[in-house]
């Protein structure tokens, strides 16, 4: 039963929030720069975390259309990364290349 709200949220994800093409790579800069982001895309060497990057990113880039908790991002990290990679998110918005790579690296690590 706990999965139903998450599935409903993910079902609406492609409808709610422009063009992005990206490949996970190095991190750095962007929303999480003050609290984290080591410049490494490795999940084992100082990865971005929810408190150092994820919370600020999802609050600033996605809150206009979505409400994400850390648990929801962890559960849907693959679908979220896919939407960002396809360019369907953020709808009507643009992520610079550095921030796009950083969020995709964060999601590839499972959104720690």
N, C-alpha and C positions, 0 to 999 in steps of 0.2 A: 504494500500500500504506500510506503514511503517513496517508491519509485514513480508513482503516478504524477505527483506535482512536478518532478524533475523532467519526466517525459513530456509533460504538457509545456513546460518552459522551453525545452529543446525543440519541440515541434514549432513553437512560435518564433524561435531564434532567427531562422532565415527570413521571416516576414517583417521583423521589426526594424532592424537597423542595417562604401563604394569601392571603387576598384582597387584591389590589392593583389599583387603577385609577389610571392615571397618564398623564401627557403629558410628554414631555421639555420641560424648561424651564430655569430658572436652576439653577446649582450653588451649593454652599456647605454648610458644616456637615457633620455626619456623620463617617464614618470617616476621610475624607481631609482634614479641616479643618486638622490640624496640619501636613500636608506639602504642601498645595496646595489648589486650589479657589478660583477667583478671583471667583466670583459671576457668571460669564459662561457662557452655553451655547454660545458660538461656538467652533468648532473651531480657529479661527485666532488667537484672543486668549486666551492663557494657559489652554489646556485642561488638565483633569486628566490625569494620566499613570498608567501602571502603578505607578511608584514613589511618586507623591504620593497616589494614591487606590486604584487597582484592586487591587493586591496586598492591602492591608489590608481592603478591602471583601470580596473573595472569600474571604479567609482567615477573616474573622469571621462573615460571613453565610451562606456556602455550604459551608464545610469539613466540616460535620457530615454532609453527604451526597455532596459532590463534591470532586474534587481538580482544581483549575484551574491551568494554567500560563498565562503571558501569551500564548503562541502559541495555546493552545486558546481563550482568550477572544477574541482577535483573529479567529480563524477562525470562531467561532460567535457573534460579537457580535449578529447579527441574530436568531438563534433565542433567545438569552438575553434580549435586550430584549423579544422577543415574549412569552416566558414570564412575565417580570416585569409587563409591561403587561396581560396577560390575567388576572393574579392567581394563576397556578399556582405561582409561585415568590416567595419561599421558602415551601415547604409547611410549614404550621404556624407560620410566623413572620410578623412584620409589620414592614414598613419604614415609618418616618415619611415624610411627604410630601416633606420636604427631601431626605432621603437617596435616596428613590425617584427624584426628579427628577434628582439628581446622577448616579446610576448610569446612568439612561437617557440623559442628555446625554453621559456618558463613552462609552457603547456606540454612540450615534449618531455619534460622532466616529471610530468604528472602534477604540476601546479602545487609544489611543496609549500 
